[in-house]
Amino acid sequence: MNIIREKLIIGITSFACVLFLQACMQGKALRTETVTKADFQGTYTLILYGGNYSGDLETVAILDKEGDRYTFEPYAPEFNYRAIKGQTADHALPRAEQFIRGNPSYQSEILRNILDPEGNIIGYELRPFYLPFVYGMSDVLDVDYWIKGEKVLVTIRQKPFVERQDGADFRQGSKGGN
């Protein structure tokens, strides 16, 4: 009975956190589209989010296109990411690829463009896909972009299924496998 109560509390808490973050953003949600590397040109601020340890699932690289009116800002403490300005596409993309491949369960990656409300490309997201048998799915992240004025606020979090699974595995292990 306690496990059901814990799962219910985790689910409600996750849902409440998402609603809270959306309320804080008070902006317009942006959409992303899958692209190929051939579409990639220009100069970028490379934002490396996560990657704090080898198993860090919340690891994403964001390439903020310089010279437009928007600036990307992760909705997270500054110690969770770093921004490197003035990176050309031929330097930024390999550095981003290397960064997201740090998890031992890394399988592949996906590159998506980030579009402003008018449909213009204002940046790119490079996120890892993991071995599905490790986490129950390959794409373990929810990444959302919200435009507020001239800032693009970014929220990055594990999908609720992965969070619950990870917590259940931890609790199972802490009870000696019972």
Kinemage of the C-alpha trace (Angstrom):
@kinemage 1
@onewidth
@group {chain A} dominant
@subgroup {mainchain}
@vectorlist {calphas} color= white
{ca met a 1} P 0.000 0.000 0.000
{ca asn a 2} L 2.889 2.380 0.745
{ca ile a 3} L 4.311 1.847 -2.755
{ca ile a 4} L 0.993 2.835 -4.352
{ca arg a 5} L 0.818 5.921 -2.138
{ca glu a 6} L 4.429 6.845 -3.022
{ca lys a 7} L 3.767 6.460 -6.756
{ca leu a 8} L 0.605 8.550 -6.473
{ca ile a 9} L 2.485 11.271 -4.570
{ca ile a 10} L 5.322 11.230 -7.116
{ca gly a 11} L 2.843 11.483 -9.995
{ca ile a 12} L 0.890 14.337 -8.434
{ca thr a 13} L 4.082 16.155 -7.468
{ca ser a 14} L 5.515 15.807 -10.997
{ca phe a 15} L 2.281 17.105 -12.511
{ca ala a 16} L 2.184 20.020 -10.053
{ca cys a 17} L 5.823 20.897 -10.846
{ca val a 18} L 5.062 20.970 -14.578
{ca leu a 19} L 2.052 23.229 -13.996
{ca phe a 20} L 4.122 25.485 -11.733
{ca leu a 21} L 6.928 25.786 -14.288
{ca gln a 22} L 4.454 26.577 -17.043
{ca ala a 23} L 2.788 29.218 -14.872
{ca cys a 24} L 6.179 30.768 -14.093
{ca met a 25} L 7.080 30.900 -17.757
{ca gln a 26} L 3.932 32.835 -18.782
{ca gly a 27} L 5.241 32.794 -22.323
{ca lys a 28} L 4.517 31.154 -25.619
{ca ala a 29} L 5.690 27.581 -26.100
{ca leu a 30} L 8.051 27.072 -29.021
{ca arg a 31} L 8.183 24.015 -31.230
{ca thr a 32} L 11.088 21.939 -32.476
{ca glu a 33} L 11.600 19.877 -35.638
{ca thr a 34} L 14.078 17.118 -36.433
{ca val a 35} L 16.757 18.232 -38.901
{ca thr a 36} L 19.919 16.880 -40.494
{ca lys a 37} L 23.401 18.165 -39.824
{ca ala a 38} L 23.525 19.530 -43.382
{ca asp a 39} L 21.132 22.303 -42.299
{ca phe a 40} L 23.552 23.539 -39.649
{ca gln a 41} L 25.387 26.862 -40.273
{ca gly a 42} L 26.320 30.100 -38.485
{ca thr a 43} L 27.747 31.186 -35.129
{ca tyr a 44} L 26.264 30.013 -31.828
{ca thr a 45} L 26.403 30.227 -28.082
{ca leu a 46} L 26.827 26.613 -27.027
{ca ile a 47} L 24.898 25.776 -23.861
{ca leu a 48} L 26.006 22.519 -22.250
{ca tyr a 49} L 23.368 21.456 -19.737
{ca gly a 50} L 23.960 18.636 -17.239
{ca gly a 51} L 26.721 16.130 -17.819
{ca asn a 52} L 27.686 16.453 -14.160
{ca tyr a 53} L 28.568 12.741 -13.891
{ca ser a 54} L 28.733 9.809 -16.321
{ca gly a 55} L 25.166 8.619 -15.645
{ca asp a 56} L 23.540 12.075 -15.739
{ca leu a 57} L 20.377 11.633 -17.816
{ca glu a 58} L 19.552 15.334 -17.861
{ca thr a 59} L 22.237 16.128 -20.411
{ca val a 60} L 21.487 18.284 -23.460
{ca ala a 61} L 23.398 20.638 -25.733
{ca ile a 62} L 21.618 23.748 -26.995
{ca leu a 63} L 23.014 25.933 -29.735
{ca asp a 64} L 21.674 29.482 -29.460
{ca lys a 65} L 21.969 31.212 -32.827
{ca glu a 66} L 23.879 34.455 -32.356
{ca gly a 67} L 22.824 37.652 -34.102
{ca asp a 68} L 19.097 37.184 -33.688
{ca arg a 69} L 17.002 38.907 -31.039
{ca tyr a 70} L 16.637 35.877 -28.736
{ca thr a 71} L 18.837 34.633 -25.904
{ca phe a 72} L 18.401 31.142 -24.456
{ca glu a 73} L 18.368 30.753 -20.694
{ca pro a 74} L 17.968 27.396 -18.929
{ca tyr a 75} L 15.485 27.537 -16.073
{ca ala a 76} L 18.015 26.033 -13.674
{ca pro a 77} L 20.818 27.010 -11.299
{ca glu a 78} L 23.919 28.276 -13.084
{ca phe a 79} L 26.004 25.347 -11.841
{ca asn a 80} L 23.834 22.982 -13.964
{ca tyr a 81} L 25.033 24.439 -17.277
{ca arg a 82} L 27.690 26.516 -18.974
{ca ala a 83} L 27.474 28.807 -21.979
{ca ile a 84} L 30.298 29.207 -24.490
{ca lys a 85} L 29.832 32.161 -26.852
{ca gly a 86} L 31.122 32.670 -30.404
{ca gln a 87} L 31.232 29.040 -31.542
{ca thr a 88} L 31.099 28.437 -35.288
{ca ala a 89} L 28.920 25.552 -36.444
{ca asp a 90} L 31.926 23.421 -37.381
{ca his a 91} L 33.265 23.725 -33.798
{ca ala a 92} L 30.008 23.810 -31.828
{ca leu a 93} L 28.416 20.655 -33.187
{ca pro a 94} L 31.373 18.274 -32.577
{ca arg a 95} L 31.794 19.704 -29.068
{ca ala a 96} L 28.063 19.227 -28.399
{ca glu a 97} L 28.187 15.654 -29.720
{ca gln a 98} L 31.125 14.785 -27.492
{ca phe a 99} L 29.375 16.316 -24.485
{ca ile a 100} L 26.112 14.364 -24.784
{ca arg a 101} L 27.858 11.017 -25.337
{ca gly a 102} L 29.175 10.773 -21.749
{ca asn a 103} L 26.538 8.364 -20.405
{ca pro a 104} L 27.571 4.684 -20.646
{ca ser a 105} L 24.042 3.872 -21.932
{ca tyr a 106} L 24.284 6.370 -24.827
{ca gln a 107} L 22.942 4.877 -28.063
{ca ser a 108} L 22.402 7.717 -30.549
{ca glu a 109} L 21.356 11.343 -30.746
{ca ile a 110} L 18.822 13.604 -32.382
{ca leu a 111} L 19.295 17.139 -33.675
{ca arg a 112} L 16.253 19.418 -33.646
{ca asn a 113} L 15.846 23.007 -34.688
{ca ile a 114} L 14.056 25.417 -32.367
{ca leu a 115} L 11.582 27.720 -34.078
{ca asp a 116} L 10.356 31.152 -33.001
{ca pro a 117} L 6.608 31.950 -33.265
{ca glu a 118} L 7.065 33.024 -36.917
{ca gly a 119} L 8.783 29.740 -37.835
{ca asn a 120} L 12.367 31.056 -38.030
{ca ile a 121} L 15.199 28.876 -36.736
{ca ile a 122} L 16.648 30.498 -33.603
{ca gly a 123} L 18.690 27.576 -32.319
{ca tyr a 124} L 19.250 23.840 -32.190
{ca glu a 125} L 18.938 21.131 -29.584
{ca leu a 126} L 21.143 18.039 -29.545
{ca arg a 127} L 19.915 15.391 -27.153
{ca pro a 128} L 21.062 11.836 -26.488
{ca phe a 129} L 19.013 8.684 -26.912
{ca tyr a 130} L 19.842 5.851 -24.532
{ca leu a 131} L 19.648 2.076 -24.724
{ca pro a 132} L 15.921 1.432 -24.201
{ca phe a 133} L 16.374 -1.657 -22.026
{ca val a 134} L 18.268 0.419 -19.441
{ca tyr a 135} L 15.659 3.143 -18.799
{ca gly a 136} L 12.537 1.676 -20.430
{ca met a 137} L 12.745 4.088 -23.405
{ca ser a 138} L 15.378 5.799 -25.539
{ca asp a 139} L 14.186 9.404 -25.237
{ca val a 140} L 14.153 10.040 -21.478
{ca leu a 141} L 13.853 13.852 -21.465
{ca asp a 142} L 11.130 16.453 -21.678
{ca val a 143} L 12.694 19.650 -22.998
{ca asp a 144} L 10.441 22.675 -23.380
{ca tyr a 145} L 11.142 26.127 -24.777
{ca trp a 146} L 9.119 29.181 -23.756
{ca ile a 147} L 9.538 32.631 -25.211
{ca lys a 148} L 9.205 35.513 -22.774
{ca gly a 149} L 10.119 38.845 -24.288
{ca glu a 150} L 13.467 38.311 -25.973
{ca lys a 151} L 14.463 35.368 -23.774
{ca val a 152} L 13.862 31.724 -24.519
{ca leu a 153} L 13.464 29.927 -21.209
{ca val a 154} L 14.356 26.248 -21.307
{ca thr a 155} L 13.107 23.553 -18.927
{ca ile a 156} L 14.830 20.176 -18.939
{ca arg a 157} L 13.635 17.245 -16.870
{ca gln a 158} L 13.357 13.486 -16.992
{ca lys a 159} L 10.089 12.062 -18.255
{ca pro a 160} L 7.923 11.035 -15.278
{ca phe a 161} L 8.094 7.330 -16.243
{ca val a 162} L 11.883 7.400 -16.040
{ca glu a 163} L 11.862 9.297 -12.724
{ca arg a 164} L 9.457 6.766 -11.173
{ca gln a 165} L 11.425 3.824 -12.534
{ca asp a 166} L 14.720 5.227 -11.272
{ca gly a 167} L 13.258 5.864 -7.823
{ca ala a 168} L 11.690 2.381 -7.688
{ca asp a 169} L 14.996 0.771 -8.625
{ca phe a 170} L 16.753 2.745 -5.899
{ca arg a 171} L 14.201 1.781 -3.257
{ca gln a 172} L 14.294 -1.852 -4.381
{ca gly a 173} L 18.093 -1.892 -4.078
{ca ser a 174} L 18.029 -0.233 -0.685
{ca lys a 175} L 15.847 -3.024 0.692
{ca gly a 176} L 18.382 -5.662 -0.158
{ca gly a 177} L 16.548 -6.796 -3.315
{ca asn a 178} L 13.293 -7.779 -1.544
